[in-house]
Amino acid sequence: PSLLFLEINPLKDDGKPMKRKGLFVGSKEMLIKFGEALQDDKVYQLIVELEKINPKGATTGATKKLEM
């Protein structure tokens, strides 16, 4: 069967969406779980560390494979 989803995609200061595709939520339970995950202190700290590594404004474009 076909299902409907809510797409959550915050807007930048210029009014354009932050991403080409947002976060698709299909139920209250999913919304609550995403909210809990996004408010987790460990997730916040991980994003802080990622911002230190990633160049400013590099949220789009080609990705590079990390070689170890």
Secondary structure, DSSP 8 states (H G I E B T S, - for coil): -----EEE--B-TTSSBSSSS-EEE-SHHHHHHHHHHHT-HHHHHHHHHHHHHS-TT-SSS-------
